[in-house]
Amino acid sequence: MIKIGNICINKYILAVFFIACSSLFAQTSINAKISDTKVGVGEVFTVSVTIDNSSGRVLIDNMSGLTLRGTSQSINMMYSSGTFKSIKTYNFTYVANAEGKYVFDNITVKINNRTYISNPVEIEVVSAPTRNDDSYTPSGNRFDDFMNYADDIYVDNNISKKEVYLYEPIYIVQKAYSHIPVSVLGFSKIPDRTDFISYTDSSGYNAFTEIIDGKRVSSIPLKREVLYPVKVGEKDILTTPFVFEKDGMFYDRVQYGEETFSIKVLPLPDKKGFENFSGGVGNFVFSTKVNKTNIAVGEELLITMEVSGEGNTSIINMPKINDDITNYFSVYQPKIYETNWFDDNKMIGRKVKEYVLVAKNEGSSVISNVDFCYFSPNDKTYTNLHSAPISLTVSGTKINDNSFVNNNGEEINTIAIRNSFLKEDKNFKVISINIIYFYILALIIVCILIYNSKKINNIKLSFAKNNDKNINTDNILEYYNSGNRKEYCKSIENLLLTTLKNKFNVQDDNILYEKLNDYLEFEKAKEIKNIIDKCKFELYSGKSSDNEDYHTRSIELVKYIKELKIKK
């Protein structure tokens, strides 16, 4: 606890405040990318907009031939050289409906009072599917039953491997499929992960349409998870159960997704000859670089070692620099930071170790013998990666040299990342005399609306009753006779729901459901439910029911509802 005058500030709150403020001084860059360069009609792709060191509002124009199916956001934080860096990604998932080339060249991003435009991205849509060999489709009797409409919802649990080495990543992807509109309320319990290091990425449960075997289904990504086993032997992995609510006032909540997988965790092979093993299990690349090669006595030198790839970087022990360098430099305690993120359904990690050195003696030195050892599960062997030697020259006078070299000793040209600045929006002052008047007026209007809310609701219900006269059964018959099932189902559903809501003088579906239980005969309520359910199913799935007649019985039910006597 820190005390300033009479004010006490928790040190953790203060730390968070300074972290948040530090991001304001970092450079902001914006980048757009697209998941595919070519897709087939009916296939899904994603446009991702990444904002470094800031967050904003991303706007993408609608395009004829493409349908936006959902959006999601993710954020990664990393710490480097005493500063925090945030990377926020906005994902837009589309389904392709028509052939052609589509260019997203007007992706605008609003940050604070400024509007930027990102780099353009392009995709081509062709008639034939492009993912027949690579795309994953569930299989098995349960999924076949679902595709034949034996059930409304199916949750697929896909596990990458059932026999792995210690620390090798295991991926679990959970995805829901549905024939009807559903809402995902969340998970009912968190599975035990005692013998694993676990990273998860739960989506926003945004649905999009997929075409599977010529049938249209709704797909909802639920969860991506990567597990790193820390104990050998036979293990059971329980997947996460999710709770769904079918749209509509007549449905109950249901649970799907819980499943148990048995896996075998193998120990790592003997490390003889690879005593420098870092602990990394996966596939990695390694590099060493310096910010300059010619240094004057008293100047600082930054040495950066980086490991990146697919695997758990948190357990990796980074290599050390050779001791000979201390003859020419004072070496300070190194800083280590790391970040992990999902790239598609793979977990990618990056770990960096930074040394700050100060030149103290003239002469020449070489950074050599820096190697990184990891175990590759695919090759079933240990691998040593060596960085090329880097020659350093320390002189007695300051040299104006800003060259930057990598582990091959080649100079790197730095190119500044730029974004097109469109315009600066007009500042909105929260406090001004005119705005205060506006706030007071708005507050008075809100108070009047709240005070008269009951009267307004009665007027709304009265208007709804008058609207009931506009429901024309002739139109319903016309839709039926012409085979226009979409408008026919909409009209039938509207006829029944409007009649019910006007009869009971309510608009809330939950209250309406209680009224039906209180005043309608069980068989009548069940019949109303059945007709509405069939209409919703046709509208959502697009599956025709051979021009089935719903209106004859609906008109009789409407008459029954209107003649129903309600006790006050």
Phi, psi and omega per residue, in radians:
M1 nan 2.274 3.129
I2 -1.910 2.326 -3.121
K3 -1.909 2.194 3.078
I4 -2.130 1.864 -3.043
G5 1.098 -2.144 3.095
N6 -1.736 0.169 -3.069
I7 -1.878 2.271 3.094
C8 -1.856 2.266 -3.114
I9 -2.135 2.194 3.069
N10 -1.097 2.363 -3.062
K11 -1.142 -0.498 3.131
Y12 -1.253 -0.679 3.077
I13 -1.098 -0.707 3.142
L14 -1.118 -0.689 3.129
A15 -1.121 -0.770 3.118
V16 -1.078 -0.668 3.131
F17 -1.076 -0.792 -3.130
F18 -1.203 -0.589 3.074
I19 -1.095 -0.796 3.139
A20 -1.087 -0.707 -3.113
C21 -1.216 -0.586 -3.090
S22 -1.095 -0.527 -3.132
S23 -1.185 -0.351 -3.126
L24 -1.213 -0.424 -3.065
F25 -1.678 -0.029 3.125
A26 -1.468 2.696 -3.112
Q27 -1.268 2.386 3.134
T28 -1.701 2.290 3.039
S29 -2.337 2.613 -3.065
I30 -2.206 2.385 -3.137
N31 -2.543 2.341 3.085
A32 -1.925 2.453 3.046
K33 -2.495 2.822 -3.083
I34 -2.180 2.500 -3.004
S35 -1.237 -0.475 -3.093
D36 -2.408 2.707 3.002
T37 -1.707 -0.348 3.131
K38 -2.608 2.305 3.073
V39 -2.367 2.872 3.079
G40 -1.682 2.835 3.090
V41 -1.035 2.296 -3.112
G42 1.615 -0.168 -3.142
E43 -1.586 2.820 -3.019
V44 -1.898 2.523 3.039
F45 -2.510 2.931 -3.051
T46 -2.251 2.343 2.968
V47 -1.803 2.153 -3.101
S48 -2.010 2.318 3.094
V49 -2.052 2.085 -3.085
T50 -1.873 2.289 3.110
I51 -2.081 2.110 3.107
D52 -1.575 2.329 3.006
N53 1.120 0.413 3.084
S54 -2.924 3.043 3.013
S55 -2.380 2.682 -3.092
G56 -2.743 -2.865 3.120
R57 -2.011 2.128 -3.078
V58 -1.774 2.279 -3.129
L59 -2.152 2.215 3.090
I60 -2.188 2.249 -3.130
D61 -1.146 2.570 3.029
N62 -1.179 2.551 3.134
M63 -2.220 2.256 3.066
S64 -1.169 2.233 -3.087
G65 1.826 -0.226 3.078
L66 -2.206 2.449 3.139
T67 -2.096 2.185 3.091
L68 -1.305 2.130 -3.076
R69 -1.822 -0.266 3.137
G70 3.000 2.845 3.106
T71 -2.328 2.722 3.070
S72 -2.678 2.871 -3.137
Q73 -2.344 2.645 3.027
S74 -2.556 2.713 -3.126
I75 -2.435 2.401 3.064
N76 -2.133 2.453 3.095
M77 -2.051 2.437 3.032
M78 -2.419 2.673 -3.112
Y79 -2.018 2.224 -3.101
S80 -2.564 2.207 3.045
S81 0.909 0.732 3.071
G82 1.438 0.056 3.118
T83 -2.218 2.656 3.091
F84 -1.678 2.501 3.083
K85 -2.213 2.274 3.105
S86 -1.942 2.487 3.090
I87 -2.199 1.948 -3.130
K88 -1.891 2.276 -3.087
T89 -2.078 2.278 3.088
Y90 -1.903 2.116 -3.088
N91 -1.891 2.307 3.096
F92 -2.096 2.027 -3.083
T93 -1.722 2.206 -3.099
Y94 -2.099 2.690 2.930
V95 -2.021 2.367 -3.107
A96 -1.486 2.230 -3.095
N97 -1.903 -0.401 -3.065
A98 -2.509 2.615 3.141
E99 -1.185 2.721 3.080
G100 2.452 3.079 3.060
K101 -1.819 2.301 -3.079
Y102 -2.132 2.251 -3.136
V103 -2.023 2.109 3.034
F104 -1.579 1.527 -3.047
D105 -1.952 0.170 3.140
N106 -2.358 0.829 3.079
I107 -1.452 1.905 -3.105
T108 -1.794 2.536 3.141
V109 -2.242 2.176 3.113
K110 -1.815 2.089 3.122
I111 -2.170 2.078 -3.055
N112 0.944 -2.078 -3.104
N113 -1.822 0.297 -3.096
R114 -2.110 2.621 3.119
T115 -2.068 2.231 3.140
Y116 -2.056 2.821 3.021
I117 -2.171 2.304 -3.060
S118 -1.505 3.085 3.078
N119 -1.174 2.563 -3.137
P120 -1.318 2.636 3.023
V121 -2.291 2.662 -3.016
E122 -2.341 2.574 3.080
I123 -2.478 2.563 3.090
E124 -1.935 2.329 3.107
V125 -1.911 2.161 3.138
V126 -2.005 2.950 -3.046
S127 -1.266 -0.686 -3.072
A128 -1.545 2.587 3.084
P129 -1.049 2.559 -3.133
T130 -1.896 -0.046 -3.022
R131 -2.091 0.452 -3.106
N132 -1.038 -0.595 -3.065
D133 -1.592 -0.483 -2.994
D134 -1.802 -0.503 -3.029
S135 -1.276 2.571 -3.126
Y136 -1.706 2.306 3.069
T137 -2.238 2.293 3.132
P138 -1.029 2.772 3.107
S139 -2.534 3.025 3.134
G140 1.967 2.923 -3.082
N141 -1.125 -0.685 -3.102
R142 -1.135 -0.710 3.119
F143 -1.223 -0.644 3.087
D144 -1.080 -0.707 3.091
D145 -1.098 -0.710 3.118
F146 -1.098 -0.790 -3.131
M147 -1.122 -0.395 3.065
N148 -1.651 0.304 3.026
Y149 1.174 0.492 3.033
A150 -1.315 -0.399 3.103
D151 -2.519 2.716 -3.095
D152 -1.448 -0.511 -3.017
I153 -2.287 2.477 3.052
Y154 -2.434 2.322 3.080
V155 -1.954 2.136 3.129
D156 -1.710 2.212 3.075
N157 -1.917 1.940 -3.066
N158 -1.919 2.073 3.113
I159 -1.912 2.412 -2.996
S160 -1.300 -0.719 -3.098
K161 -2.542 2.675 3.075
K162 -2.055 0.008 3.000
E163 -2.432 2.045 -3.032
V164 -2.403 2.854 3.007
Y165 -1.508 2.852 3.041
L166 -0.967 2.304 3.132
Y167 1.260 0.031 3.107
E168 -1.346 2.401 -3.092
P169 -1.204 2.416 3.008
I170 -2.064 2.192 -3.094
Y171 -1.824 2.353 3.058
I172 -2.175 2.134 3.110
V173 -2.075 2.175 3.121
Q174 -1.963 2.309 -3.067
K175 -2.525 2.389 -3.133
A176 -1.792 2.557 3.046
Y177 -2.185 2.484 -3.067
S178 -2.571 2.553 3.032
H179 -1.608 -0.262 -3.029
I180 -2.250 2.862 3.076
P181 -1.141 2.246 3.109
V182 -2.381 2.753 3.032
S183 -2.077 2.385 3.089
V184 -1.634 2.028 -3.096
L185 -1.483 -0.297 -3.124
G186 2.282 -2.953 -3.138
F187 -1.740 2.651 -3.071
S188 -1.568 -0.395 3.071
K189 -2.777 2.805 3.139
I190 -1.773 2.086 -3.121
P191 -1.112 2.662 3.119
D192 -1.281 2.269 3.124
R193 -2.210 0.721 -3.033
T194 -1.052 -0.712 -3.045
D195 -1.660 0.348 -3.078
F196 -2.448 2.653 2.830
I197 -1.610 2.235 -2.976
S198 -2.180 2.402 2.974
Y199 -2.211 2.337 -3.114
T200 -2.225 2.724 3.065
D201 -2.442 1.730 3.113
S202 -1.559 2.292 -3.086
S203 -1.432 -3.135 3.084
G204 -1.483 0.187 3.129
Y205 1.021 0.735 3.121
N206 -1.540 2.203 -3.077
A207 -1.525 2.582 2.986
F208 -2.501 2.920 -3.052
T209 -1.684 2.398 3.033
E210 -2.170 2.607 3.038
I211 -1.847 1.970 -3.134
I212 -2.122 2.087 -3.118
D213 0.930 0.664 3.097
G214 1.384 0.042 -3.129
K215 -1.945 2.498 -3.123
R216 -1.594 2.195 3.096
V217 -2.306 2.750 3.080
S218 -1.644 2.282 -3.117
S219 -1.986 2.391 -3.123
I220 -2.299 1.865 3.022
P221 -1.104 2.267 -3.074
L222 -1.836 -0.896 -3.002
K223 -2.814 2.432 2.939
R224 -2.028 2.369 -3.091
E225 -2.505 2.463 3.032
V226 -2.146 2.312 -3.131
L227 -2.063 2.355 3.054
Y228 -2.005 1.882 -3.114
P229 -1.165 2.402 -3.136
V230 -1.978 0.009 3.092
K231 -2.375 2.497 3.134
V232 -1.496 2.831 3.108
G233 2.064 -3.037 3.110
E234 -1.399 2.262 -3.102
K235 -2.308 2.578 3.027
D236 -1.870 2.317 3.107
I237 -2.007 2.125 3.100
L238 -1.730 2.239 3.111
T239 -1.432 2.904 -3.032
T240 -1.427 2.238 3.036
P241 -1.458 2.362 -3.131
F242 -1.992 2.612 3.141
V243 -1.827 2.246 -3.132
F244 -2.042 2.605 3.020
E245 -2.237 2.079 3.116
K246 -1.260 2.329 -3.089
D247 -1.102 2.431 -3.121
G248 2.116 2.736 -3.011
M249 -1.453 -0.120 -3.033
F250 -1.758 -0.070 -2.995
Y251 -1.653 2.661 3.025
D252 -1.718 2.904 3.077
R253 -1.427 2.506 -3.121
V254 -2.300 2.802 -3.095
Q255 -2.186 2.323 3.103
Y256 -2.450 2.800 2.964
G257 1.978 -0.244 -3.097
E258 -1.387 2.180 -3.128
E259 -2.705 2.576 -3.119
T260 -1.936 2.261 3.056
F261 -2.004 2.371 3.055
S262 -1.742 2.219 -3.135
I263 -2.206 2.851 3.089
K264 -2.109 2.197 -3.141
V265 -1.817 2.074 -3.103
L266 -1.632 2.558 3.056
P267 -1.280 2.757 3.088
L268 -1.261 2.591 3.120
P269 -1.104 2.956 3.123
D270 -1.015 2.366 -3.070
K271 -1.594 0.247 -3.118
K272 -1.023 2.203 -3.091
G273 1.562 -0.136 3.128
F274 -2.286 0.847 -3.105
E275 -1.127 -0.270 3.115
N276 -1.528 0.265 -3.131
F277 -0.931 2.245 -3.033
S278 -1.455 -0.270 -3.032
G279 1.742 -0.148 -3.129
G280 -1.341 2.286 3.090
V281 -2.173 2.021 -3.100
G282 2.686 -2.457 3.100
N283 -2.335 2.110 -2.982
F284 -2.333 2.817 2.924
V285 -2.140 2.661 -3.055
F286 -2.381 2.462 3.121
S287 -2.582 2.668 3.019
T288 -2.252 2.374 3.141
K289 -2.578 2.831 3.107
V290 -2.256 2.749 -3.122
N291 -1.457 -0.231 3.068
K292 -2.860 2.733 -3.134
T293 -1.950 -0.340 3.085
N294 -1.946 2.096 -3.015
I295 -2.295 2.523 3.041
A296 -1.658 2.707 3.088
V297 -1.008 2.292 -3.125
G298 1.675 -0.241 3.129
E299 -1.487 2.777 -3.141
E300 -1.631 2.590 3.054
L301 -2.239 2.345 3.132
L302 -1.915 2.091 3.061
I303 -1.866 2.220 -3.094
T304 -2.117 2.176 3.007
M305 -1.910 2.346 -3.077
E306 -2.347 2.321 3.023
V307 -2.089 2.288 3.106
S308 -2.534 2.672 3.111
G309 2.630 -2.938 -3.104
E310 -1.573 1.984 -3.112
G311 2.726 2.998 -3.093
N312 -1.494 1.781 -3.106
T313 -1.323 -0.279 -3.064
S314 -1.172 -0.433 -3.118
I315 -1.675 0.026 -3.088
I316 -1.380 2.317 2.984
N317 -1.640 2.027 -3.104
M318 -1.259 2.556 -3.139
P319 -1.209 2.926 3.132
K320 -1.912 2.787 3.047
I321 -1.457 2.768 -3.079
N322 -1.199 2.606 -3.062
D323 -1.234 -0.388 -3.087
D324 -1.059 -0.420 -3.061
I325 -1.178 -0.352 -3.137
T326 -1.190 -0.224 3.076
N327 -1.198 -0.416 -3.080
Y328 -2.063 -0.250 -3.059
F329 -2.348 2.598 2.896
S330 -1.568 2.184 -3.036
V331 -1.837 2.199 -3.139
Y332 -1.687 2.875 -3.118
Q333 -1.024 2.216 -3.084
P334 -1.265 2.735 3.047
K335 -1.871 2.435 3.131
I336 -2.206 2.305 3.046
Y337 -2.502 2.788 -3.077
E338 -2.636 2.829 3.050
T339 -2.600 2.649 3.135
N340 -2.325 2.537 3.115
W341 -2.704 2.721 3.059
F342 -1.484 2.256 3.000
D343 -2.047 1.851 -2.877
D344 1.012 -2.105 3.135
N345 -1.922 0.434 3.101
K346 -1.998 2.478 3.080
M347 -1.614 2.060 3.133
I348 -1.852 2.389 3.130
G349 -2.139 2.705 3.097
R350 -2.494 2.197 3.134
K351 -2.227 2.339 -3.056
V352 -2.241 2.402 3.048
K353 -2.122 2.179 -3.084
E354 -2.032 2.252 3.017
Y355 -1.891 2.319 2.972
V356 -1.859 2.138 -3.127
L357 -2.081 2.593 3.059
V358 -2.099 2.149 -3.123
A359 -1.156 2.325 -3.106
K360 -2.173 -0.387 -3.127
N361 -2.368 2.546 3.086
E362 -1.256 2.627 3.098
G363 2.507 -3.027 -3.136
S364 -2.040 2.474 -3.136
S365 -2.454 2.784 -3.133
V366 -2.286 2.255 3.001
I367 -1.546 1.914 -3.068
S368 -2.455 3.094 3.097
N369 1.002 0.535 3.050
V370 -1.669 1.992 -3.129
D371 -2.335 2.798 -3.111
F372 -2.304 2.241 -3.086
C373 -2.028 2.258 3.094
Y374 -2.411 2.912 3.115
F375 -1.871 2.248 3.127
S376 -1.732 1.992 3.116
P377 -1.127 -0.557 -3.131
N378 -1.180 -0.756 -3.133
D379 -1.531 -0.225 -3.115
K380 0.993 0.726 -3.123
T381 -2.674 2.819 3.059
Y382 -1.493 2.557 -3.112
T383 -2.289 2.343 3.065
N384 -1.826 2.238 3.049
L385 -1.920 2.264 -3.103
H386 -2.019 2.383 3.036
S387 -1.558 2.552 -3.134
A388 -1.172 2.588 3.120
P389 -1.059 2.542 3.110
I390 -2.111 2.118 -3.127
S391 -1.556 2.340 -3.139
L392 -2.136 2.463 3.114
T393 -2.154 2.178 3.118
V394 -1.904 2.141 3.133
S395 -1.991 2.962 -3.117
G396 -1.446 -0.288 -3.138
T397 -2.019 2.684 -3.111
K398 -1.225 2.284 -3.128
I399 -1.914 2.271 3.120
N400 -1.453 1.500 -3.095
D401 -2.409 1.973 -3.130
N402 -1.870 0.392 -3.114
S403 -1.136 2.586 -3.122
F404 -2.190 2.139 -3.078
V405 -2.091 2.655 3.056
N406 -1.736 -2.934 -3.057
N407 -1.226 -0.200 3.074
N408 -1.663 0.011 3.123
G409 1.371 0.179 -3.118
E410 -1.559 2.509 3.139
E411 -1.306 2.462 -3.134
I412 -1.902 2.201 3.071
N413 -1.515 2.167 -3.119
T414 -1.559 2.211 3.134
I415 -1.999 2.152 -3.133
A416 -1.207 2.391 3.083
I417 -1.510 2.205 -3.109
R418 -2.149 2.623 3.051
N419 -2.163 2.507 -3.135
S420 -1.247 2.111 3.107
F421 -1.580 2.118 -3.066
L422 -1.537 -1.033 -3.059
K423 -2.796 2.803 3.034
E424 -1.863 2.119 -3.103
D425 -1.244 2.725 3.123
K426 -1.192 2.288 3.138
N427 -1.129 2.441 3.092
F428 -1.874 1.998 -3.127
K429 -1.490 2.099 -3.113
V430 -1.185 -0.630 -3.110
I431 -2.020 1.997 2.974
S432 -2.735 2.839 -3.031
I433 -1.121 -0.653 3.128
N434 -1.203 -0.701 -3.136
I435 -1.154 -0.666 3.125
I436 -1.046 -0.757 3.089
Y437 -1.042 -0.709 -3.140
F438 -1.114 -0.753 3.131
Y439 -1.062 -0.741 -3.127
I440 -1.114 -0.767 3.133
L441 -1.093 -0.742 3.127
A442 -1.115 -0.670 3.118
L443 -1.118 -0.705 3.116
I444 -1.111 -0.753 -3.136
I445 -1.099 -0.737 3.131
V446 -1.089 -0.731 3.131
C447 -1.083 -0.725 3.136
I448 -1.133 -0.728 3.141
L449 -1.115 -0.738 3.126
I450 -1.116 -0.751 -3.113
Y451 -1.092 -0.643 -3.085
N452 -1.794 0.322 -3.062
S453 -1.060 -0.653 -3.122
K454 -1.140 -0.744 3.126
K455 -1.123 -0.727 -3.137
I456 -1.095 -0.691 3.138
N457 -1.125 -0.684 3.119
N458 -1.119 -0.679 3.096
I459 -1.107 -0.727 -3.139
K460 -1.090 -0.739 3.140
L461 -1.172 -0.644 3.117
S462 -1.126 -0.698 3.103
F463 -1.127 -0.677 3.118
A464 -1.102 -0.652 3.112
K465 -1.123 -0.747 3.118
N466 -1.126 -0.571 3.132
N467 -1.129 -0.441 -3.127
D468 -1.037 -0.507 -3.127
K469 -1.194 -0.374 -3.078
N470 -1.460 -0.139 3.102
I471 -1.314 1.846 -3.003
N472 -1.739 2.050 3.126
T473 -1.170 -0.391 3.096
D474 -1.095 -0.695 3.103
N475 -1.110 -0.705 3.110
I476 -1.043 -0.797 3.134
L477 -1.132 -0.644 3.126
E478 -1.121 -0.768 3.089
Y479 -1.069 -0.720 -3.103
Y480 -1.136 -0.809 -3.088
N481 -1.182 -0.540 -3.136
S482 -1.514 -0.104 3.131
G483 1.344 0.332 3.112
N484 -1.456 1.440 -3.005
R485 -1.182 -0.525 -3.120
K486 -1.106 -0.931 -3.134
E487 -1.227 -0.553 3.124
Y488 -1.099 -0.853 -3.133
C489 -1.138 -0.697 3.090
K490 -1.034 -0.768 -3.094
S491 -1.164 -0.712 3.128
I492 -1.121 -0.819 3.127
E493 -1.070 -0.765 3.133
N494 -1.117 -0.689 3.139
L495 -1.057 -0.839 -3.092
L496 -1.221 -0.828 -3.087
L497 -1.159 -0.710 3.140
T498 -1.139 -0.719 3.121
T499 -1.095 -0.751 3.129
L500 -1.115 -0.807 -3.086
K501 -1.169 -0.667 3.108
N502 -1.208 -0.629 -3.125
K503 -1.135 -0.769 -3.071
F504 -1.675 0.027 3.038
N505 1.062 0.660 3.140
V506 -2.368 2.767 3.077
Q507 -2.074 -0.322 -3.113
D508 -1.360 2.262 -3.075
D509 -1.128 -0.655 -3.118
N510 -1.152 -0.725 3.100
I511 -1.160 -0.671 3.134
L512 -1.086 -0.683 3.128
Y513 -1.068 -0.734 3.106
E514 -1.119 -0.677 3.125
K515 -1.090 -0.714 3.139
L516 -1.080 -0.721 3.117
N517 -1.144 -0.553 -3.082
D518 -1.394 -0.622 -2.918
Y519 -2.055 -0.356 -3.091
L520 -1.693 2.596 3.012
E521 -1.129 2.599 -3.053
F522 -1.019 -0.788 -3.100
E523 -1.143 -0.629 3.128
K524 -1.162 -0.808 3.129
A525 -1.078 -0.698 3.120
K526 -1.119 -0.672 -3.130
E527 -1.194 -0.717 3.086
I528 -1.052 -0.809 3.119
K529 -1.002 -0.779 -3.085
N530 -1.083 -0.752 -3.130
I531 -1.168 -0.763 3.141
I532 -1.129 -0.707 3.117
D533 -1.063 -0.753 -3.137
K534 -1.118 -0.704 3.124
C535 -1.120 -0.788 3.131
K536 -1.075 -0.722 -3.119
F537 -1.097 -0.778 3.121
E538 -1.082 -0.773 -3.088
L539 -1.119 -0.663 -3.027
Y540 -1.484 -0.756 -3.052
S541 -1.474 -0.392 -3.078
G542 1.325 0.132 -3.114
K543 -1.518 2.073 -3.118
S544 -1.338 2.678 -3.127
S545 -2.066 0.755 3.080
D546 0.935 0.755 3.076
N547 0.947 0.768 -3.135
E548 -1.076 2.470 -3.101
D549 -1.479 1.961 3.037
Y550 -1.806 -0.405 -2.919
H551 -1.305 -0.551 -3.086
T552 -1.034 -0.891 -3.128
R553 -1.281 -0.543 3.139
S554 -1.096 -0.710 3.140
I555 -1.130 -0.673 3.081
E556 -1.135 -0.689 3.122
L557 -1.177 -0.644 3.084
V558 -1.066 -0.756 3.106
K559 -1.091 -0.719 3.122
Y560 -1.092 -0.742 -3.128
I561 -1.133 -0.756 -3.101
K562 -1.148 -0.588 -3.120
E563 -1.499 -0.064 -3.107
L564 -1.160 2.299 3.123
K565 -1.582 2.193 -3.136
I566 -1.926 2.200 3.114
K567 -1.365 2.242 -3.132
K568 -1.348 nan nan
